[in-house]
Amino acid sequence: MKSQLTKFLGFKQEGAQTNGEEISQEQIKNVKKRDIEYLPVDKIIPNPYQPRIEFDEEELKELASSIKNHGIIQPLTVRKNSEDEYELIAGERRLRASKLIGLKEVPVIVGEFVEKEMAEIALIENLQRKDLDFLEEAVGYKKLLETFDLTQKELAEQIGKSQSTIANKLRLLKLSEEVQQLAKNPNITERHARALLKLPTEELQVSVIEQVIENEYTVREMEELIDGMLAEINGEEEDEDNINVVRYFNDVRLSLNTIRKTIRDIRDSGLEVEFEEVDEDDYVEVKIRLPKE
């Protein structure tokens, strides 16, 4: 798949316009060999296989500024869908940026592509970019598997990833739509999201991820919270005394995590603070020392 994509593009992938890299003479020759046309932007519709869900507004503005000053260096690629309509194959960011500055027409290369080729080009082009988030990447892998009827092993070989990487990404799609939306928060990492899969219900997953976002828990702190919940769930059939003990430890973890976050915030503000935890038989002693000056 990668060789077909490289043969098709023939020059830099989308995004080169924003990083200041020079276009080589060989790339220019490749462009000149093609039939470049100009199409109205309102005649170009999105590629249905585009895995990217969200586009960074600041990056689009930067790209729009570059296009305004230097023009579109790399033409978009489209296929004719009907007499008056074209489907975008590659160049979603360039198209969006062009609309931001009010361009009426954009340079394109019109090619003939079947559905599978459209999916291949759009998905691999995006998957090879560095700024897809982990959920968009997972959706991209899923579409490639379904579109080309591949096994995870075959896909891993095609795109140069390990099979375990593919499998771990796909597992994230077991999370509900609500949880996936919450996982878009910039403080939520892929490891945070994977930890949620330990919880048996969507309700618990939502509860935990909301606490993580609010308190800015690390992955370790989140795992402690989840372990406490699972201990409570697994102990539901035990006697009431044991249940109360589990709840006690769960409450202690929550309280300690809140204190630790406060200490981090104080230190981030530039104030030196000493923090010590002492775990006694009947209680946890927390010592905090703040300088008076």
C-alpha positions in Angstrom: 0.0 0.0 0.0 2.8 2.4 0.8 4.5 2.0 -2.6 1.2 2.7 -4.3 0.7 5.9 -2.2 4.3 7.0 -3.0 3.8 6.4 -6.7 0.6 8.3 -6.7 1.7 11.4 -4.7 5.1 11.7 -6.3 6.1 14.5 -3.9 5.6 15.8 -0.4 2.6 14.8 1.6 0.2 17.4 2.9 1.7 19.6 5.6 5.0 20.4 3.8 3.7 23.9 3.1 3.8 24.7 6.8 7.2 23.4 7.8 9.4 25.5 5.5 11.0 22.6 3.6 12.1 23.3 0.1 10.5 21.5 -2.8 13.1 19.6 -4.8 13.6 19.9 -8.5 12.6 16.3 -9.0 9.3 17.0 -7.2 8.7 20.1 -9.4 9.3 17.9 -12.5 6.8 15.4 -11.2 4.2 18.1 -10.8 4.9 19.5 -14.3 4.3 16.1 -15.8 0.7 16.1 -14.5 -2.3 17.8 -15.8 -3.1 20.5 -13.3 -6.6 22.0 -13.4 -8.3 24.7 -11.3 -11.6 23.8 -9.8 -14.1 25.9 -7.7 -13.8 25.0 -4.0 -17.6 24.5 -3.8 -17.4 21.7 -6.4 -15.1 19.6 -4.2 -16.7 17.3 -1.6 -14.8 15.6 1.3 -13.3 12.1 1.1 -15.6 9.8 3.0 -12.6 7.8 4.2 -11.0 10.8 5.9 -10.0 9.5 9.4 -9.3 13.0 10.9 -12.2 14.1 13.0 -10.9 17.5 14.2 -8.5 20.0 12.6 -6.4 22.3 14.7 -7.7 25.8 14.0 -4.3 27.5 14.7 -2.5 25.2 12.3 -5.2 25.9 9.6 -4.7 29.6 10.1 -0.9 29.2 9.7 -1.4 27.1 6.5 -3.9 29.7 5.2 -1.4 32.5 5.7 1.3 30.4 3.9 -1.2 29.8 1.0 -2.0 33.5 0.9 1.6 34.5 0.6 3.0 31.7 -1.6 0.0 30.0 -3.2 -0.8 26.3 -3.0 2.6 24.6 -3.7 1.2 21.0 -3.9 -2.1 20.6 -5.8 -5.0 18.8 -4.3 -5.9 15.4 -5.7 -9.5 14.6 -6.7 -11.6 12.2 -8.7 -14.6 13.1 -10.8 -17.8 12.0 -9.0 -20.4 13.5 -11.4 -20.5 16.1 -14.1 -20.4 19.0 -11.6 -18.8 17.4 -8.5 -15.4 16.0 -7.5 -14.4 13.9 -4.5 -11.3 14.9 -2.6 -8.6 12.2 -2.4 -5.8 14.1 -0.7 -5.5 17.7 0.6 -8.2 18.2 3.2 -6.2 20.8 5.1 -5.2 22.7 2.0 -8.9 22.9 1.0 -10.0 24.1 4.4 -7.2 26.6 4.6 -8.1 27.9 1.1 -11.7 28.4 2.2 -10.5 30.4 5.2 -8.9 33.1 3.0 -11.8 33.1 0.5 -10.2 31.4 -2.5 -12.7 30.5 -5.1 -10.6 28.1 -7.0 -7.7 25.7 -6.1 -5.2 23.7 -8.3 -6.0 20.0 -8.5 -4.9 16.9 -10.2 -7.9 14.8 -11.4 -7.3 11.1 -11.3 -9.3 7.9 -11.7 -9.6 6.0 -8.5 -11.7 3.1 -7.3 -13.2 3.2 -3.7 -10.4 1.1 -2.3 -7.7 3.4 -3.7 -9.5 6.4 -2.2 -9.5 4.8 1.2 -5.9 3.7 0.9 -4.5 7.1 -0.1 -6.6 9.1 2.4 -6.0 6.8 5.4 -2.3 6.1 4.9 -1.6 9.8 4.2 -3.2 10.7 7.5 -1.8 7.8 9.5 1.7 8.7 8.5 1.3 12.2 9.8 2.3 12.8 13.5 -0.7 14.7 14.8 -3.5 12.3 14.5 -4.8 11.6 18.0 -4.9 8.0 19.2 -8.6 7.6 18.6 -8.5 8.9 15.1 -5.6 6.6 14.5 -7.7 3.7 15.8 -10.6 4.6 13.5 -8.1 4.7 10.6 -6.8 1.2 11.3 -10.4 -0.1 11.6 -11.3 1.3 8.2 -8.2 -0.1 6.6 -9.0 -3.6 8.0 -12.6 -3.5 6.9 -12.0 -1.9 3.5 -9.2 -4.2 2.4 -10.2 -7.3 4.4 -6.9 -7.5 6.1 -5.8 -9.3 9.3 -4.1 -7.2 12.0 -0.8 -8.9 11.2 -1.1 -8.0 7.5 -2.0 -4.4 8.3 0.9 -4.1 10.7 3.3 -5.3 8.0 1.8 -2.9 5.4 2.2 0.3 7.5 5.3 -0.6 9.5 3.8 -1.0 12.9 3.8 -3.9 15.4 0.7 -6.1 15.6 0.4 -5.3 19.3 0.3 -1.5 18.5 -2.6 -2.2 16.1 -4.4 -4.4 18.6 -4.0 -1.9 21.4 -5.4 1.0 19.3 -8.4 -1.0 18.1 -9.3 -2.0 21.7 -9.9 1.7 22.4 -12.9 1.6 20.1 -14.7 -0.5 22.6 -15.1 2.6 24.6 -18.5 4.3 24.2 -19.0 7.4 22.1 -19.4 9.5 25.2 -16.2 8.2 26.7 -14.3 8.7 23.5 -15.5 12.3 23.3 -14.3 12.9 26.9 -10.9 11.2 26.0 -10.4 14.1 23.5 -9.4 16.2 26.4 -5.7 17.2 26.0 -4.9 15.9 29.5 -6.0 12.4 28.6 -3.3 10.2 27.1 -3.7 6.8 25.3 -2.6 5.1 28.5 -5.4 6.8 30.4 -7.9 5.6 27.8 -6.6 2.1 27.9 -6.9 1.9 31.7 -10.6 2.7 31.4 -11.1 -0.7 29.6 -10.7 -2.4 33.0 -14.0 -1.0 34.2 -17.1 -3.1 33.4 -19.6 -0.4 32.7 -19.8 2.9 30.7 -21.2 4.6 33.8 -18.0 3.8 35.8 -15.8 4.8 32.8 -17.5 8.2 32.5 -17.2 8.7 36.3 -13.5 8.0 36.3 -12.5 10.0 33.3 -14.4 13.0 34.5 -12.5 12.8 37.8 -9.2 12.4 35.9 -10.0 15.5 33.8 -11.1 17.6 36.8 -8.2 16.6 39.1 -5.5 16.2 36.4 -4.7 12.7 37.6 -1.6 11.0 36.3 -2.0 7.5 34.8 -0.7 6.0 38.1 -3.2 8.0 40.1 -6.0 7.0 37.8 -5.0 3.3 38.0 -5.1 3.5 41.8 -8.6 5.0 41.6 -9.7 2.2 39.2 -8.2 -0.5 41.4 -10.1 0.8 44.4 -13.4 0.7 42.4 -12.7 -2.8 41.2 -11.9 -3.9 44.7 -15.2 -2.5 45.9 -17.1 -4.2 43.1 -15.3 -7.6 43.6 -16.1 -7.4 47.4 -19.8 -6.7 47.0 -20.7 -10.3 48.1 -18.5 -10.1 51.2 -19.8 -9.1 54.6 -20.6 -5.5 55.4 -17.4 -5.0 57.4 -15.2 -5.9 54.5 -17.2 -3.7 52.2 -16.7 -0.7 54.6 -12.9 -1.4 54.6 -12.8 -1.3 50.8 -14.8 1.9 50.7 -12.5 3.4 53.3 -9.4 2.7 51.3 -11.1 4.0 48.2 -12.0 7.3 50.0 -8.4 7.5 51.3 -7.0 7.2 47.8 -9.3 9.9 46.5 -8.4 12.2 49.4 -4.7 11.6 49.0 -4.8 12.2 45.2 -6.5 15.5 45.8 -3.8 16.5 48.3 -1.1 15.4 45.9 -2.6 17.5 43.1 -2.7 20.5 45.4 1.0 20.1 46.3 1.9 19.8 42.6 0.0 23.1 41.9 1.8 24.8 44.7 5.2 23.7 43.5 4.3 24.7 39.9 3.6 28.2 41.2 7.2 28.4 42.3 6.8 27.9 46.1 9.0 25.4 47.8 6.9 22.9 49.8 7.8 19.8 51.7 5.3 16.9 51.6 5.5 13.6 53.4 3.0 10.7 53.8 3.3 8.3 56.8 1.1 5.2 56.6 0.1 4.2 60.1 -2.0 1.3 61.2 -5.2 3.3 61.8 -4.6 6.4 59.7 -2.4 8.1 57.0 -0.5 11.1 58.4 0.2 13.8 55.9 2.9 16.4 56.7 3.1 19.7 54.7 5.7 22.3 55.4 5.5 25.8 53.8 8.1 28.5 54.2 7.0 31.7 55.8 9.2 33.8 53.6 
